Amino acid sequence: MTATPTAAATATAATVAPAITATNATDTTTATTTTTATTGRLGRGLVGLLAVSTGLSAAAMYYAQPLLDDIHASLGMSTGAAGLLVTVTQGGYLVALFLLVPVGDLVARRRLIPLLTAGQVAALVVLATATSPAQLFAAGTAVGVLSVTAQVGVAFAASLAGDAERGRVVGTVMSGLLLGILLARTAAGWLANLGDWRTPYWVAAGVQLVLCVVLAVRLPAEPPRPASTPRYGEAVASVARLLRDEPVLRRRAIYGAAAFGGFSALWTPLSFLLGGAPYRYSTGVVGLFGLLGLIGVLAASGAGRAADRGRTGLVTVGSTVLLLVSWLPLALGDRHLVGLIVGILVLDLAVQALHITNQSEIYRLRPEARSRLTAAYMVTYFAGGLLGSLAADAAYSHGGWRAVSLTGAAFGLLAVTVAAWERLGPAARRRRAGSRPR
């Protein structure tokens, strides 16, 4: 029987935490030196290493998408069954966000990240050697579970960075993650053309193995943590409590869910639009539209720097407005290619700028709980994306592209409404009243 995503994530967490706990005392001792270093600027080499690590970890979830036709033919599966590989991979990722990412607050992330990377290498090898659907799905689930290494890496970068540079560092690391996601499909298709559908997984496993060694050698210790840390069960349970107790986290989670919901509402039915009249583009051409997302890499870097300058409010308002306005040209995309391209560029710019701003804000809340803050935010973010995919699929089936545009605009309207409430609501008025001179 194939392991469920929940069982895989729980088993991974149970194995990882004891394996690293013994190293925490050593890391705590050496962290004092690191703390002094992190009060200044992090070196570009270290930030670049973390960006590469997060990008490759996240990319592993997306290699399968252009390979499904070859996989189903090779293993004698139906196309629907082969498509489940994507589903179980993403399911493993979602569950691990909740069950595995909080481990980063309990153990030394400098040890956790190489260990999770090594686990992903093993999962990629098992997937590359799959001879049955059961092995394929089990390995795919494990790849998804271990892809949360990317989110552990983002939290690690935020912990190492000083307050004055945290937005820039998080933005740079997230740029690497976005590049990994964007280029994964293109690289997988190209490598498969050189060999077969297994080739991308073999290459990825080899690259990740080298990266694992580099990470084990190069990652520094973090600043000292509180003397007492929660147990694993308490850490997982506290994720929901953080959402309850931290209003900034709640608002930023809603922003994230709305942004990723709108993003998914666009990309889920887009291939149907481009493959049908009047475009009738081939699969290869449709795949090239993903490269338009490179604008998001620029947005991630710029939003991070703006956060460091105290301009998160301005970026938030601008991003939410763009998130809504982008659906005006997108609504014309069923007949006008220029409108579609402009809309994609604007939407992706808004989504990534808002995402980086959200993360910059939540990492200011509780330094000792950054992994759990990441888990709370990303679970909500991913849930918004799932809702956007389901809503857009139903909208396209019943009302075509115009119905999809209304669905996407609804997510943008939600984000604008939250931004307006944050700046003009009762809490904002109380803050302004409290800041007036008496």
N, C-alpha and C positions, 0 to 999 in steps of 0.2 A: 504493500500500500504506500502511495506517495505521501511524504510528510507534509502536513499543513504548514502554511506560513507561520501561524502562531507557535506551533510546536518547534519549528526550526529556530525561530527567534529566541524562544525561551531556553532551548537547549544551548544555543550559542552564548547567551548571557550567563547562564549557569556555569559554563565552561570557562569563559573569559575572565570573570571577576576574580575567582580564586587564583587563577594563573598569574595575575598581575599584582594582587594585593601585597604579596611579599616584597615587591620592589618599591612600594610607596615610601617606606621609611628612608631608603636611600635617596629617592627623588626629593623628599621633603628637606633632607639635609643639604642637598646641593642646590635647592631652589633659591636659597638666599642670594647666592651669587647671580643667578639668573634674574632675580627681581631687579637688581641694580641695572642690569643690562636692558631690561624691558622698559625702564623708565625713559630711555631714549628711543631712537628710531630703530625698528627692526630692520635687519639687513635685507637687501633685495633678494639675495640668494635663498634665504630661508622662506621668505614670503612666496617666491617663485616655486620653491619645492612644494610648499603646501598647496599652491594653486594647481600644480601638475598632479599631485596626489588626489585632490578632490575631483579634478576633471576626469582622471582615469577611473576612479571608483564609480562615479556617476555614469560614465559612458558605458560601463559593462551592462547596464540595464537596457540599453538601446541597440546593441549590436544585432539583436534578433530580428528587428522589424523589417529590414530589407531582405532577410534570409529565409523567411517563413515558407515561401514557395519551394525552395530547394530542400528545406528540412522535411516538409511533408512528403516530398517525392523520395527522399533518401530513406526515411524511416517507415514508409508505407502508411502515413497518417492522412486523415482527411484535412482539408484546409482549416475547417473549424477547430479540429483538435490541435493542429499546429499553432493556431492563433492563441491557444490557451497558454503557450509559453510566455507570451507577453503579460497575460493576466496574472499568472502565478508569480512572475518576477516582480511585478508592481505590488502584488499582494504581500509578498515577503518584505518588500521595502516599507510599506505602510505599517505593518505590524512591528517591524524592527524600530521604526521611529519612536514608537511608544515603549517598547520593551528593552531595546538595546542601547539607544542613544543616552538614556540617563546614567548608564554605567560610567560614562565619562566624568561624572561628578564624584565617583567613588574611588576611582583608580587613576593612576598616572596616565594621562593621554599620550605621553611620549612612548609608552609601552603598548598602550591599547591600539594605537593606529597601525604600527607595523604588524601586530598580531592579527588584526582584522584584515589587513592587506594580504598577509600570508594565507589566511582562510579563503579569501577571494581567489587567489591564485589556484588553490586546490579545487574550488568549485568550478572555475573556468576549465581546468583540465578534465574534470569529470564530465562537464558539458561537452567538451570537444571530442570526447571518446564515447558519447552516448550511442547505444545500439538499440535502445527501446524507449517508448514514450515515458515509462516510469522513471528511468534514469534521467531523461531529458528534463522532466518536470521537477524532479527532486533537486537536480543541479541548478535549474533556473530559479527555484525558490531560494536556494542558498546564495546565489549571486545577488538576488534582490535584497536579502537580509543583510548581506555584507556590504552592499552599496551605501549603507548609512555611514560607512567610514568617511564619506564626504562631509556629512553634517558634523561628525565628531571633529573633523579637521577644521571646519569653520569656527566651531566653539573654541578649539585650541588656539587658533590664530587670534581670536578676540581676547583670550586670556593673556597671551604673550604681549599684545600691543598695549602701549600706553594710551591714556585717555585722549590725548591730542591727535593720535594717529589711528585710532581704532576703526573709524569709518573708512579711511583709505585702505587699511590692511584688509578688512572684511570685503570691501569692494573688489580689491585685486584678487583675493582668493576666490570670490564668487565669479569673477570673470573667467578664471580657469575652469570652474565647474560648468559654466555656461558653454564655453568652447568645447568641453568634453561632450556635452549633450548634443551640441549642434553638429560636431564633426563625426560622432560615433557612427551614424547611419552611412555617411559617405565613405568613411574608412572601411567599414564592414563590407559594403558592396564592392569596393575596389579590391580588397584582399580576397574576397570570395571569387572574383573574376580571375585572380591569379592562381587560385587553388580550387577549393570547394567551400561549402558553408562552415566547415570546421576550422579553416585557416584563420579567420579573425580571432577565434577563441584561443588558438595556440599562440598567435602573436601577442595577444593581450596578456596571456598568462606569463609569457617570457618577459615582457616589459614590466609587468607588475612585480615579478620576482626580483628584478634588478632594483626597482623602486623600493621594495620592501627592505632590502639591505641598506640602501642609502638612507631611508627614513630611520632605521634602527641606529645608524651611526650619527646622523646629523641633528635629529630633533632634540632640543634642549629641555631642561626641566622647567616646570611652570613656577610661578610665585607660590609661596606657602599657602596651604589651605587651612580651614579651621581644624582644630585638634580633633573634634568629633565630627564624623560624617555619618549620614544615615545608612541603614542597611538597604540592600537591593529592593526589597518589597516596599520599604518606606519611600525610597527614591521614586519608584514608579508611581506609587499612590500620590506622591506630592505633585506630580505633573498637573493633575486636575485641580489641586489646591492652588497652584500658582495661577492658573486661569481665573480662579475664584477671587484670589486676594490681590491680584495686580491689574488695576484698570488699564494701565498702559499696554500690558501684554494682551488683554482682551481686545482693545481697539486695534492694535497692530495685527492680531490674528484675524480679525474681521477684514481689515484692509487686504491682508494676504489672501484670504479665501476668495474675496471678491475679485482680486487681480488674477489669480490663477484660474478662477472659474471663467472669467472672460477670455483668458488665454486658451483654455481648453475648449470653450465654445467655438472659437475660431478654427483651431487645428483639427478637431475631431471630424467635422464634415468637409473640410477643405479639399481633401483628395477627391471626394465625390463631385464637388463643384468643378474642379479643374479637369477631371477625367471625362466630364459630360459636355454637352453643348453649352455655349458656343466654343469652348476651348479645346476639348478633346486632346489634352496633353498626355504624353506617355508617362509611365511611372518614373523614369529618370528625370524628366523635366519637372514633374511635380515635386520630386525630392529636392531639386535645386531651390525651391521656395524657402526651404528651411534655412538656407544661408542668409536670407534677409534678417534672420534673428541675430546676426552679428552686430547689429546696431545696439542690441541689448548689452553687449560687452562694454561698449563705450558708456552706456547709461550706468552700468554698475560702478565703473571707476569714478565717473563724475558725481554720482549720488553719494558715494562714500566720502569724497572730499568735501561735498557740501555739508554732510552731517558733521564732519570735524569742525566746520566753521559755524556751527549752530544754526544752519538753515534748514533743518528737517521740516519745519512747518511749511515753508515755502515749497520745498520739493514735494511734500505730501499733497498739498492742495493742487499744485501743477500736475502731478502724476494722476490724481483721481479725475481731474477735468479731462486730461488727454485720454484716460481710459474710457470715458464716456464718449467724447467727441470722435474718437477713432472709428466708431461704428457708423458715422455718417458716410465717409468714403467707402467703408467696407460694405454698406448696404447696397452700393452701386456696383459691387464687384461681380455680380452675376452677369453683367453685360459690359463692364468697363475695366480693363486690366489695370490701367493707371490707378483708378480708385482703389482697387484691391491691393496693389503694391503699397500705395501711400498709407492705407489703413493698417496694413501689417506692420509697416515700419513704426508708425505712431503708437500702435498698441503695444508692440514689443518694448519700445522705449519706455512707455509708461509702466508696464508690468515690472521690468527689471529695476527701474529707478525706485519704484515704491517698495519692492522686495528688499533692496539693499538698505533703504532708509528704515524699514521695519526692523531689520536685524540690528542695525546700529543702535536703535532706540531700546530694544529689549535687552541687549547686552550691557546696558548701563544699569540695569535694575539690581541684580543679585550676582555678584562675581562668583560666589561659591556654587551657584546653581545654573551655570550657563548651558550645560548639556540638557538639563531638564527644561530650561526656557526654550532651547532649540526644539526639543521634542514637542512641547505644547504648541509652539508656533507652527512647526512643520506638519504636524498631524492635522491641524485646522486648515492649513494651506493646501495640503494634499486632498483633504475632504472637499474643499471648495472646487478643486480641479475635477474631482470625480463627479460632483454635482453638475458642473458645467458640461462635462462630456455627455452625461446621461440626458441633460436637458436639451443640448444641441442636437443630439442624435434623434430624439423624439421630435424636435422642432423641424428638422430637415425632412423627416419622413412624412410629416403632416402638412407642413406649410412652405417647404423649400427654403431658399437662402434668405428671403426677407424675414421669415420666422426666426431663423438663426440669428439674424442681425438684431432683432428685438430682444432675443434671449441674452445675447452678449451685452447689449446696452443696459439691460436690467442689472447686470453685475456692476457695470460702470456707475449706474445711478445709485446703487447701494454704497459704493465707495465714496461718491460725492456727498451723499447724505451723512455718512459718518464723519467726513471731514468738516462739513458745515456744522454739525452738532458739536464737534470737538472745539471749534473756534468760536461758535456763537451761542452754545447751549449754556445752561445754568452753571456748570462747573467752570466754564471759561469766564463767565461774568463774575463769579466769586473770586477767581484768581486775579482778574483785573482790579476788582474792588480792594483786594488785600494788598495789591502793590501800590496803590495810591498813597501819597504822603498824607499823614494825619496832621 
